[in-house]
């Protein structure tokens, strides 16, 4: 297979806003977005033993996108 036939895949993520049900039961947002470095951070606000998880993408879009 020649290198001319290779394909690349771009991975993008969009964080959706919380829906009415999630808001009504006081769900907490566990996602922080860093648009500068195209990364999201997953946290667990009520669990100090949880290690933050970071994920990088080609593009990151916030809830207002």
PQR file of N, CA, C, O and H, with PARSE charges and radii, in Angstrom:
ATOM      1  N   UNK A   1       0.840  -1.179   0.000 -0.4000 1.5000
ATOM      2  CA  UNK A   1       0.000   0.000   0.000 -0.0000 2.0000
ATOM      3  C   UNK A   1       0.885   1.242   0.000  0.5500 1.7000
ATOM      4  O   UNK A   1       1.802   1.351   0.814 -0.5500 1.4000
ATOM      5  N   UNK A   2       0.622   2.157  -0.887 -0.4000 1.5000
ATOM      6  CA  UNK A   2       1.437   3.366  -0.943 -0.0000 2.0000
ATOM      7  C   UNK A   2       0.943   4.387   0.073  0.5500 1.7000
ATOM      8  O   UNK A   2      -0.206   4.331   0.511 -0.5500 1.4000
ATOM      9  H   UNK A   2      -0.123   2.068  -1.549  0.4000 1.0000
ATOM     10  N   UNK A   3       1.806   5.311   0.441 -0.4000 1.5000
ATOM     11  CA  UNK A   3       1.447   6.341   1.417 -0.0000 2.0000
ATOM     12  C   UNK A   3       0.410   7.309   0.868  0.5500 1.7000
ATOM     13  O   UNK A   3      -0.249   7.995   1.651 -0.5500 1.4000
ATOM     14  H   UNK A   3       2.739   5.356   0.085  0.4000 1.0000
ATOM     15  N   UNK A   4       0.243   7.388  -0.419 -0.4000 1.5000
ATOM     16  CA  UNK A   4      -0.740   8.282  -1.022 -0.0000 2.0000
ATOM     17  C   UNK A   4      -2.163   7.839  -0.695  0.5500 1.7000
ATOM     18  O   UNK A   4      -3.088   8.647  -0.767 -0.5500 1.4000
ATOM     19  H   UNK A   4       0.778   6.831  -1.054  0.4000 1.0000
ATOM     20  N   UNK A   5      -2.351   6.585  -0.343 -0.4000 1.5000
ATOM     21  CA  UNK A   5      -3.679   6.067  -0.042 -0.0000 2.0000
ATOM     22  C   UNK A   5      -4.050   6.158   1.440  0.5500 1.7000
ATOM     23  O   UNK A   5      -5.132   5.719   1.830 -0.5500 1.4000
ATOM     24  H   UNK A   5      -1.599   5.928  -0.284  0.4000 1.0000
ATOM     25  N   UNK A   6      -3.179   6.716   2.257 -0.4000 1.5000
ATOM     26  CA  UNK A   6      -3.496   6.788   3.682 -0.0000 2.0000
ATOM     27  C   UNK A   6      -4.527   7.865   3.952  0.5500 1.7000
ATOM     28  O   UNK A   6      -4.585   8.879   3.257 -0.5500 1.4000
ATOM     29  H   UNK A   6      -2.301   7.073   1.940  0.4000 1.0000
ATOM     30  N   UNK A   7      -5.336   7.633   4.963 -0.4000 1.5000
ATOM     31  CA  UNK A   7      -6.361   8.588   5.348 -0.0000 2.0000
ATOM     32  C   UNK A   7      -6.131   9.017   6.785  0.5500 1.7000
ATOM     33  O   UNK A   7      -5.546   8.279   7.577 -0.5500 1.4000
ATOM     34  H   UNK A   7      -5.289   6.809   5.528  0.4000 1.0000
ATOM     35  N   UNK A   8      -6.587  10.199   7.112 -0.4000 1.5000
ATOM     36  CA  UNK A   8      -6.512  10.654   8.492 -0.0000 2.0000
ATOM     37  C   UNK A   8      -7.922  10.888   9.008  0.5500 1.7000
ATOM     38  O   UNK A   8      -8.835  11.211   8.248 -0.5500 1.4000
ATOM     39  H   UNK A   8      -7.062  10.799   6.469  0.4000 1.0000
ATOM     40  N   UNK A   9      -8.077  10.725  10.274 -0.4000 1.5000
ATOM     41  CA  UNK A   9      -9.371  10.921  10.911 -0.0000 2.0000
ATOM     42  C   UNK A   9      -9.238  12.046  11.920  0.5500 1.7000
ATOM     43  O   UNK A   9      -8.335  12.024  12.757 -0.5500 1.4000
ATOM     44  H   UNK A   9      -7.336  10.463  10.892  0.4000 1.0000
ATOM     45  N   UNK A  10     -10.117  13.019  11.854 -0.4000 1.5000
ATOM     46  CA  UNK A  10     -10.167  14.101  12.838 -0.0000 2.0000
ATOM     47  C   UNK A  10     -11.249  13.764  13.843  0.5500 1.7000
ATOM     48  O   UNK A  10     -12.350  13.362  13.466 -0.5500 1.4000
ATOM     49  H   UNK A  10     -10.851  13.036  11.175  0.4000 1.0000
ATOM     50  N   UNK A  11     -10.945  13.925  15.111 -0.4000 1.5000
ATOM     51  CA  UNK A  11     -11.913  13.623  16.159 -0.0000 2.0000
ATOM     52  C   UNK A  11     -12.279  14.920  16.872  0.5500 1.7000
ATOM     53  O   UNK A  11     -11.418  15.635  17.386 -0.5500 1.4000
ATOM     54  H   UNK A  11     -10.051  14.251  15.418  0.4000 1.0000
ATOM     55  N   UNK A  12     -13.573  15.203  16.888 -0.4000 1.5000
ATOM     56  CA  UNK A  12     -14.071  16.411  17.529 -0.0000 2.0000
ATOM     57  C   UNK A  12     -15.099  16.013  18.574  0.5500 1.7000
ATOM     58  O   UNK A  12     -15.765  14.986  18.440 -0.5500 1.4000
ATOM     59  H   UNK A  12     -14.273  14.622  16.471  0.4000 1.0000
ATOM     60  N   UNK A  13     -15.228  16.826  19.614 -0.4000 1.5000
ATOM     61  CA  UNK A  13     -16.207  16.548  20.655 -0.0000 2.0000
ATOM     62  C   UNK A  13     -16.988  17.822  20.950  0.5500 1.7000
ATOM     63  O   UNK A  13     -16.440  18.924  20.952 -0.5500 1.4000
ATOM     64  H   UNK A  13     -14.688  17.661  19.723  0.4000 1.0000
ATOM     65  N   UNK A  14     -18.281  17.641  21.200 -0.4000 1.5000
ATOM     66  CA  UNK A  14     -19.136  18.757  21.609 -0.0000 2.0000
ATOM     67  C   UNK A  14     -19.786  18.360  22.926  0.5500 1.7000
ATOM     68  O   UNK A  14     -20.386  17.290  23.031 -0.5500 1.4000
ATOM     69  H   UNK A  14     -18.726  16.745  21.199  0.4000 1.0000
ATOM     70  N   UNK A  15     -19.667  19.210  23.915 -0.4000 1.5000
ATOM     71  CA  UNK A  15     -20.303  18.972  25.202 -0.0000 2.0000
ATOM     72  C   UNK A  15     -21.691  19.577  25.140  0.5500 1.7000
ATOM     73  O   UNK A  15     -21.847  20.773  24.896 -0.5500 1.4000
ATOM     74  H   UNK A  15     -19.179  20.079  23.829  0.4000 1.0000
ATOM     75  N   UNK A  16     -22.697  18.748  25.362 -0.4000 1.5000
ATOM     76  CA  UNK A  16     -24.065  19.238  25.276 -0.0000 2.0000
ATOM     77  C   UNK A  16     -24.473  19.887  26.586  0.5500 1.7000
ATOM     78  O   UNK A  16     -23.944  19.547  27.644 -0.5500 1.4000
ATOM     79  H   UNK A  16     -22.571  17.776  25.561  0.4000 1.0000
ATOM     80  N   UNK A  17     -25.406  20.811  26.518 -0.4000 1.5000
ATOM     81  CA  UNK A  17     -25.918  21.396  27.765 -0.0000 2.0000
ATOM     82  C   UNK A  17     -26.750  20.369  28.528  0.5500 1.7000
ATOM     83  O   UNK A  17     -27.271  19.419  27.943 -0.5500 1.4000
ATOM     84  H   UNK A  17     -25.836  21.087  25.658  0.4000 1.0000
ATOM     85  N   UNK A  18     -26.867  20.567  29.819 -0.4000 1.5000
ATOM     86  CA  UNK A  18     -27.705  19.661  30.600 -0.0000 2.0000
ATOM     87  C   UNK A  18     -29.161  19.853  30.206  0.5500 1.7000
ATOM     88  O   UNK A  18     -29.594  20.970  29.923 -0.5500 1.4000
ATOM     89  H   UNK A  18     -26.444  21.339  30.294  0.4000 1.0000
ATOM     90  N   UNK A  19     -29.908  18.764  30.191 -0.4000 1.5000
ATOM     91  CA  UNK A  19     -31.320  18.856  29.831 -0.0000 2.0000
ATOM     92  C   UNK A  19     -32.152  19.223  31.069  0.5500 1.7000
ATOM     93  O   UNK A  19     -31.623  19.325  32.176 -0.5500 1.4000
ATOM     94  H   UNK A  19     -29.556  17.857  30.421  0.4000 1.0000
ATOM     95  N   UNK A  20     -33.452  19.419  30.864 -0.4000 1.5000
ATOM     96  CA  UNK A  20     -34.333  19.864  31.954 -0.0000 2.0000
ATOM     97  C   UNK A  20     -34.357  18.880  33.118  0.5500 1.7000
ATOM     98  O   UNK A  20     -34.365  19.282  34.281 -0.5500 1.4000
ATOM     99  H   UNK A  20     -33.881  19.336  29.964  0.4000 1.0000
ATOM    100  N   UNK A  21     -34.368  17.610  32.801 -0.4000 1.5000
ATOM    101  CA  UNK A  21     -34.403  16.602  33.866 -0.0000 2.0000
ATOM    102  C   UNK A  21     -33.128  16.668  34.704  0.5500 1.7000
ATOM    103  O   UNK A  21     -33.187  16.639  35.933 -0.5500 1.4000
ATOM    104  H   UNK A  21     -34.362  17.284  31.856  0.4000 1.0000
ATOM    105  N   UNK A  22     -31.988  16.755  34.046 -0.4000 1.5000
ATOM    106  CA  UNK A  22     -30.717  16.832  34.768 -0.0000 2.0000
ATOM    107  C   UNK A  22     -30.669  18.073  35.659  0.5500 1.7000
ATOM    108  O   UNK A  22     -30.191  18.014  36.791 -0.5500 1.4000
ATOM    109  H   UNK A  22     -31.940  16.779  33.047  0.4000 1.0000
ATOM    110  N   UNK A  23     -31.164  19.183  35.143 -0.4000 1.5000
ATOM    111  CA  UNK A  23     -31.191  20.414  35.927 -0.0000 2.0000
ATOM    112  C   UNK A  23     -32.154  20.303  37.104  0.5500 1.7000
ATOM    113  O   UNK A  23     -31.859  20.784  38.198 -0.5500 1.4000
ATOM    114  H   UNK A  23     -31.552  19.231  34.223  0.4000 1.0000
ATOM    115  N   UNK A  24     -33.305  19.669  36.882 -0.4000 1.5000
ATOM    116  CA  UNK A  24     -34.316  19.578  37.941 -0.0000 2.0000
ATOM    117  C   UNK A  24     -33.876  18.695  39.109  0.5500 1.7000
ATOM    118  O   UNK A  24     -34.326  18.891  40.238 -0.5500 1.4000
ATOM    119  H   UNK A  24     -33.544  19.278  35.994  0.4000 1.0000
ATOM    120  N   UNK A  25     -33.005  17.733  38.845 -0.4000 1.5000
ATOM    121  CA  UNK A  25     -32.531  16.879  39.940 -0.0000 2.0000
ATOM    122  C   UNK A  25     -31.134  17.301  40.422  0.5500 1.7000
ATOM    123  O   UNK A  25     -30.440  16.546  41.103 -0.5500 1.4000
ATOM    124  H   UNK A  25     -32.639  17.574  37.928  0.4000 1.0000
ATOM    125  N   UNK A  26     -30.749  18.512  40.053 -0.4000 1.5000
ATOM    126  CA  UNK A  26     -29.503  19.141  40.524 -0.0000 2.0000
ATOM    127  C   UNK A  26     -28.245  18.344  40.185  0.5500 1.7000
ATOM    128  O   UNK A  26     -27.344  18.207  41.014 -0.5500 1.4000
ATOM    129  H   UNK A  26     -31.313  19.125  39.500  0.4000 1.0000
ATOM    130  N   UNK A  27     -28.193  17.827  38.980 -0.4000 1.5000
ATOM    131  CA  UNK A  27     -26.970  17.148  38.529 -0.0000 2.0000
ATOM    132  C   UNK A  27     -25.830  18.159  38.456  0.5500 1.7000
ATOM    133  O   UNK A  27     -26.046  19.347  38.215 -0.5500 1.4000
ATOM    134  H   UNK A  27     -28.925  17.938  38.307  0.4000 1.0000
ATOM    135  N   UNK A  28     -24.619  17.667  38.669 -0.4000 1.5000
ATOM    136  CA  UNK A  28     -23.445  18.532  38.614 -0.0000 2.0000
ATOM    137  C   UNK A  28     -22.689  18.305  37.312  0.5500 1.7000
ATOM    138  O   UNK A  28     -22.619  17.188  36.799 -0.5500 1.4000
ATOM    139  H   UNK A  28     -24.444  16.702  38.865  0.4000 1.0000
ATOM    140  N   UNK A  29     -22.135  19.374  36.797 -0.4000 1.5000
ATOM    141  CA  UNK A  29     -21.316  19.289  35.603 -0.0000 2.0000
ATOM    142  C   UNK A  29     -19.959  18.702  35.988  0.5500 1.7000
ATOM    143  O   UNK A  29     -19.305  19.200  36.904 -0.5500 1.4000
ATOM    144  H   UNK A  29     -22.192  20.281  37.213  0.4000 1.0000
ATOM    145  N   UNK A  30     -19.541  17.657  35.303 -0.4000 1.5000
ATOM    146  CA  UNK A  30     -18.264  17.017  35.614 -0.0000 2.0000
ATOM    147  C   UNK A  30     -17.225  17.256  34.519  0.5500 1.7000
ATOM    148  O   UNK A  30     -16.124  16.707  34.572 -0.5500 1.4000
ATOM    149  H   UNK A  30     -20.073  17.252  34.559  0.4000 1.0000
ATOM    150  N   UNK A  31     -17.578  18.078  33.528 -0.4000 1.5000
ATOM    151  CA  UNK A  31     -16.692  18.293  32.388 -0.0000 2.0000
ATOM    152  C   UNK A  31     -16.199  19.731  32.365  0.5500 1.7000
ATOM    153  O   UNK A  31     -16.987  20.676  32.405 -0.5500 1.4000
ATOM    154  H   UNK A  31     -18.472  18.524  33.485  0.4000 1.0000
ATOM    155  N   UNK A  32     -14.881  19.878  32.300 -0.4000 1.5000
ATOM    156  CA  UNK A  32     -14.270  21.195  32.102 -0.0000 2.0000
ATOM    157  C   UNK A  32     -13.657  21.192  30.712  0.5500 1.7000
ATOM    158  O   UNK A  32     -13.051  20.205  30.293 -0.5500 1.4000
ATOM    159  H   UNK A  32     -14.241  19.111  32.267  0.4000 1.0000
ATOM    160  N   UNK A  33     -13.815  22.290  30.006 -0.4000 1.5000
ATOM    161  CA  UNK A  33     -13.340  22.376  28.627 -0.0000 2.0000
ATOM    162  C   UNK A  33     -12.202  23.376  28.541  0.5500 1.7000
ATOM    163  O   UNK A  33     -12.296  24.485  29.068 -0.5500 1.4000
ATOM    164  H   UNK A  33     -14.307  23.091  30.346  0.4000 1.0000
ATOM    165  N   UNK A  34     -11.137  22.983  27.880 -0.4000 1.5000
ATOM    166  CA  UNK A  34     -10.024  23.888  27.608 -0.0000 2.0000
ATOM    167  C   UNK A  34      -9.892  24.000  26.095  0.5500 1.7000
ATOM    168  O   UNK A  34      -9.285  23.147  25.446 -0.5500 1.4000
ATOM    169  H   UNK A  34     -11.060  22.083  27.452  0.4000 1.0000
ATOM    170  N   UNK A  35     -10.471  25.065  25.542 -0.4000 1.5000
ATOM    171  CA  UNK A  35     -10.464  25.248  24.085 -0.0000 2.0000
ATOM    172  C   UNK A  35      -9.066  25.568  23.545  0.5500 1.7000
ATOM    173  O   UNK A  35      -8.768  25.286  22.385 -0.5500 1.4000
ATOM    174  H   UNK A  35     -10.964  25.757  26.068  0.4000 1.0000
ATOM    175  N   UNK A  36      -8.217  26.152  24.382 -0.4000 1.5000
ATOM    176  CA  UNK A  36      -6.873  26.516  23.932 -0.0000 2.0000
ATOM    177  C   UNK A  36      -6.054  25.296  23.508  0.5500 1.7000
ATOM    178  O   UNK A  36      -5.304  25.348  22.533 -0.5500 1.4000
ATOM    179  H   UNK A  36      -8.459  26.382  25.325  0.4000 1.0000
ATOM    180  N   UNK A  37      -6.207  24.205  24.248 -0.4000 1.5000
ATOM    181  CA  UNK A  37      -5.423  23.004  23.940 -0.0000 2.0000
ATOM    182  C   UNK A  37      -6.308  21.847  23.479  0.5500 1.7000
ATOM    183  O   UNK A  37      -5.858  20.704  23.411 -0.5500 1.4000
ATOM    184  H   UNK A  37      -6.816  24.162  25.040  0.4000 1.0000
ATOM    185  N   UNK A  38      -7.589  22.155  23.158 -0.4000 1.5000
ATOM    186  CA  UNK A  38      -8.538  21.146  22.656 -0.0000 2.0000
ATOM    187  C   UNK A  38      -8.595  19.927  23.567  0.5500 1.7000
ATOM    188  O   UNK A  38      -8.372  18.795  23.138 -0.5500 1.4000
ATOM    189  H   UNK A  38      -7.955  23.084  23.213  0.4000 1.0000
ATOM    190  N   UNK A  39      -8.895  20.186  24.819 -0.4000 1.5000
ATOM    191  CA  UNK A  39      -8.908  19.120  25.808 -0.0000 2.0000
ATOM    192  C   UNK A  39     -10.126  19.247  26.716  0.5500 1.7000
ATOM    193  O   UNK A  39     -10.587  20.351  27.005 -0.5500 1.4000
ATOM    194  H   UNK A  39      -9.076  21.106  25.167  0.4000 1.0000
ATOM    195  N   UNK A  40     -10.638  18.106  27.158 -0.4000 1.5000
ATOM    196  CA  UNK A  40     -11.667  18.113  28.187 -0.0000 2.0000
ATOM    197  C   UNK A  40     -11.115  17.391  29.412  0.5500 1.7000
ATOM    198  O   UNK A  40     -10.293  16.481  29.304 -0.5500 1.4000
ATOM    199  H   UNK A  40     -10.263  17.209  26.923  0.4000 1.0000
ATOM    200  N   UNK A  41     -11.590  17.824  30.578 -0.4000 1.5000
ATOM    201  CA  UNK A  41     -11.193  17.210  31.836 -0.0000 2.0000
ATOM    202  C   UNK A  41     -12.448  16.664  32.502  0.5500 1.7000
ATOM    203  O   UNK A  41     -13.435  17.382  32.657 -0.5500 1.4000
ATOM    204  H   UNK A  41     -12.258  18.564  30.666  0.4000 1.0000
ATOM    205  N   UNK A  42     -12.412  15.412  32.891 -0.4000 1.5000
ATOM    206  CA  UNK A  42     -13.519  14.818  33.630 -0.0000 2.0000
ATOM    207  C   UNK A  42     -13.160  14.810  35.105  0.5500 1.7000
ATOM    208  O   UNK A  42     -12.085  14.357  35.498 -0.5500 1.4000
ATOM    209  H   UNK A  42     -11.610  14.829  32.766  0.4000 1.0000
ATOM    210  N   UNK A  43     -14.077  15.318  35.910 -0.4000 1.5000
ATOM    211  CA  UNK A  43     -13.864  15.360  37.350 -0.0000 2.0000
ATOM    212  C   UNK A  43     -15.038  14.698  38.049  0.5500 1.7000
ATOM    213  O   UNK A  43     -16.063  14.415  37.428 -0.5500 1.4000
ATOM    214  H   UNK A  43     -14.951  15.686  35.591  0.4000 1.0000
ATOM    215  N   UNK A  44     -14.889  14.458  39.312 -0.4000 1.5000
ATOM    216  CA  UNK A  44     -15.973  13.919  40.125 -0.0000 2.0000
ATOM    217  C   UNK A  44     -16.016  14.773  41.393  0.5500 1.7000
ATOM    218  O   UNK A  44     -15.305  14.491  42.358 -0.5500 1.4000
ATOM    219  H   UNK A  44     -14.056  14.687  39.816  0.4000 1.0000
ATOM    220  N   UNK A  45     -16.847  15.812  41.391 -0.4000 1.5000
ATOM    221  CA  UNK A  45     -16.808  16.819  42.458 -0.0000 2.0000
ATOM    222  C   UNK A  45     -16.957  16.266  43.878  0.5500 1.7000
ATOM    223  O   UNK A  45     -16.371  16.823  44.806 -0.5500 1.4000
ATOM    224  H   UNK A  45     -17.425  16.041  40.607  0.4000 1.0000
ATOM    225  N   UNK A  46     -17.710  15.207  44.072 -0.4000 1.5000
ATOM    226  CA  UNK A  46     -17.966  14.699  45.416 -0.0000 2.0000
ATOM    227  C   UNK A  46     -17.042  13.559  45.833  0.5500 1.7000
ATOM    228  O   UNK A  46     -17.246  12.944  46.880 -0.5500 1.4000
ATOM    229  H   UNK A  46     -18.186  14.754  43.318  0.4000 1.0000
ATOM    230  N   UNK A  47     -16.040  13.278  45.028 -0.4000 1.5000
ATOM    231  CA  UNK A  47     -15.157  12.149  45.326 -0.0000 2.0000
ATOM    232  C   UNK A  47     -13.703  12.597  45.238  0.5500 1.7000
ATOM    233  O   UNK A  47     -13.155  12.735  44.144 -0.5500 1.4000
ATOM    234  H   UNK A  47     -15.875  13.777  44.177  0.4000 1.0000
ATOM    235  N   UNK A  48     -13.087  12.822  46.383 -0.4000 1.5000
ATOM    236  CA  UNK A  48     -11.696  13.282  46.411 -0.0000 2.0000
ATOM    237  C   UNK A  48     -10.706  12.211  45.969  0.5500 1.7000
ATOM    238  O   UNK A  48      -9.570  12.530  45.617 -0.5500 1.4000
ATOM    239  H   UNK A  48     -13.532  12.710  47.271  0.4000 1.0000
ATOM    240  N   UNK A  49     -11.117  10.949  45.981 -0.4000 1.5000
ATOM    241  CA  UNK A  49     -10.212   9.878  45.575 -0.0000 2.0000
ATOM    242  C   UNK A  49     -10.184   9.693  44.051  0.5500 1.7000
ATOM    243  O   UNK A  49      -9.354   8.952  43.526 -0.5500 1.4000
ATOM    244  H   UNK A  49     -12.040  10.690  46.266  0.4000 1.0000
ATOM    245  N   UNK A  50     -11.091  10.368  43.354 -0.4000 1.5000
ATOM    246  CA  UNK A  50     -11.165  10.237  41.893 -0.0000 2.0000
ATOM    247  C   UNK A  50     -10.050  11.044  41.253  0.5500 1.7000
ATOM    248  O   UNK A  50      -9.906  12.233  41.535 -0.5500 1.4000
ATOM    249  H   UNK A  50     -11.766  10.970  43.781  0.4000 1.0000
ATOM    250  N   UNK A  51      -9.276  10.424  40.411 -0.4000 1.5000
ATOM    251  CA  UNK A  51      -8.235  11.130  39.661 -0.0000 2.0000
ATOM    252  C   UNK A  51      -8.846  11.755  38.417  0.5500 1.7000
ATOM    253  O   UNK A  51      -9.570  11.101  37.666 -0.5500 1.4000
ATOM    254  H   UNK A  51      -9.393   9.458  40.182  0.4000 1.0000
ATOM    255  N   UNK A  52      -8.548  13.011  38.215 -0.4000 1.5000
ATOM    256  CA  UNK A  52      -9.043  13.720  37.036 -0.0000 2.0000
ATOM    257  C   UNK A  52      -8.568  13.004  35.775  0.5500 1.7000
ATOM    258  O   UNK A  52      -7.429  12.544  35.703 -0.5500 1.4000
ATOM    259  H   UNK A  52      -7.961  13.543  38.825  0.4000 1.0000
ATOM    260  N   UNK A  53      -9.442  12.917  34.793 -0.4000 1.5000
ATOM    261  CA  UNK A  53      -9.113  12.290  33.506 -0.0000 2.0000
ATOM    262  C   UNK A  53      -9.097  13.371  32.433  0.5500 1.7000
ATOM    263  O   UNK A  53     -10.029  14.169  32.342 -0.5500 1.4000
ATOM    264  H   UNK A  53     -10.367  13.291  34.851  0.4000 1.0000
ATOM    265  N   UNK A  54      -8.062  13.400  31.635 -0.4000 1.5000
ATOM    266  CA  UNK A  54      -7.923  14.376  30.556 -0.0000 2.0000
ATOM    267  C   UNK A  54      -7.965  13.665  29.210  0.5500 1.7000
ATOM    268  O   UNK A  54      -7.373  12.600  29.034 -0.5500 1.4000
ATOM    269  H   UNK A  54      -7.305  12.751  31.710  0.4000 1.0000
ATOM    270  N   UNK A  55      -8.675  14.273  28.263 -0.4000 1.5000
ATOM    271  CA  UNK A  55      -8.786  13.719  26.921 -0.0000 2.0000
ATOM    272  C   UNK A  55      -8.560  14.829  25.905  0.5500 1.7000
ATOM    273  O   UNK A  55      -9.156  15.900  26.014 -0.5500 1.4000
ATOM    274  H   UNK A  55      -9.156  15.139  28.406  0.4000 1.0000
ATOM    275  N   UNK A  56      -7.708  14.582  24.922 -0.4000 1.5000
ATOM    276  CA  UNK A  56      -7.392  15.562  23.890 -0.0000 2.0000
ATOM    277  C   UNK A  56      -8.080  15.186  22.581  0.5500 1.7000
ATOM    278  O   UNK A  56      -8.207  14.006  22.251 -0.5500 1.4000
ATOM    279  H   UNK A  56      -7.224  13.712  24.833  0.4000 1.0000
ATOM    280  N   UNK A  57      -8.524  16.203  21.839 -0.4000 1.5000
ATOM    281  CA  UNK A  57      -9.217  16.022  20.577 -0.0000 2.0000
ATOM    282  C   UNK A  57      -8.660  17.001  19.553  0.5500 1.7000
ATOM    283  O   UNK A  57      -7.899  17.907  19.893 -0.5500 1.4000
ATOM    284  H   UNK A  57      -8.421  17.161  22.106  0.4000 1.0000
ATOM    285  N   UNK A  58      -9.045  16.811  18.304 -0.4000 1.5000
ATOM    286  CA  UNK A  58      -8.634  17.760  17.268 -0.0000 2.0000
ATOM    287  C   UNK A  58      -9.391  19.075  17.418  0.5500 1.7000
ATOM    288  O   UNK A  58      -8.849  20.136  17.109 -0.5500 1.4000
ATOM    289  H   UNK A  58      -9.663  16.075  18.027  0.4000 1.0000
ATOM    290  N   UNK A  59     -10.633  19.021  17.886 -0.4000 1.5000
ATOM    291  CA  UNK A  59     -11.439  20.216  18.156 -0.0000 2.0000
ATOM    292  C   UNK A  59     -12.359  19.934  19.323  0.5500 1.7000
ATOM    293  O   UNK A  59     -12.825  18.809  19.503 -0.5500 1.4000
ATOM    294  H   UNK A  59     -11.073  18.159  18.136  0.4000 1.0000
ATOM    295  N   UNK A  60     -12.620  20.967  20.122 -0.4000 1.5000
ATOM    296  CA  UNK A  60     -13.508  20.857  21.267 -0.0000 2.0000
ATOM    297  C   UNK A  60     -14.534  21.984  21.184  0.5500 1.7000
ATOM    298  O   UNK A  60     -14.181  23.141  20.958 -0.5500 1.4000
ATOM    299  H   UNK A  60     -12.241  21.881  19.976  0.4000 1.0000
ATOM    300  N   UNK A  61     -15.803  21.635  21.368 -0.4000 1.5000
ATOM    301  CA  UNK A  61     -16.866  22.629  21.330 -0.0000 2.0000
ATOM    302  C   UNK A  61     -17.648  22.621  22.633  0.5500 1.7000
ATOM    303  O   UNK A  61     -18.008  21.564  23.151 -0.5500 1.4000
ATOM    304  H   UNK A  61     -16.090  20.695  21.552  0.4000 1.0000
ATOM    305  N   UNK A  62     -17.902  23.803  23.149 -0.4000 1.5000
ATOM    306  CA  UNK A  62     -18.602  23.983  24.413 -0.0000 2.0000
ATOM    307  C   UNK A  62     -20.121  23.843  24.220  0.5500 1.7000
ATOM    308  O   UNK A  62     -20.595  23.612  23.108 -0.5500 1.4000
ATOM    309  H   UNK A  62     -17.610  24.661  22.728  0.4000 1.0000
ATOM    310  N   UNK A  63     -20.860  23.985  25.298 -0.4000 1.5000
ATOM    311  CA  UNK A  63     -22.315  23.843  25.258 -0.0000 2.0000
ATOM    312  C   UNK A  63     -23.004  24.910  24.421  0.5500 1.7000
ATOM    313  O   UNK A  63     -24.165  24.744  24.045 -0.5500 1.4000
ATOM    314  H   UNK A  63     -20.475  24.173  26.202  0.4000 1.0000
ATOM    315  N   UNK A  64     -22.312  25.997  24.126 -0.4000 1.5000
ATOM    316  CA  UNK A  64     -22.916  27.075  23.332 -0.0000 2.0000
ATOM    317  C   UNK A  64     -22.693  26.922  21.829  0.5500 1.7000
ATOM    318  O   UNK A  64     -23.089  27.790  21.050 -0.5500 1.4000
ATOM    319  H   UNK A  64     -21.369  26.132  24.432  0.4000 1.0000
ATOM    320  N   UNK A  65     -22.069  25.834  21.425 -0.4000 1.5000
ATOM    321  CA  UNK A  65     -21.790  25.612  19.994 -0.0000 2.0000
ATOM    322  C   UNK A  65     -22.986  25.034  19.273  0.5500 1.7000
ATOM    323  O   UNK A  65     -22.921  24.788  18.069 -0.5500 1.4000
ATOM    324  H   UNK A  65     -21.748  25.129  22.058  0.4000 1.0000
TER
END
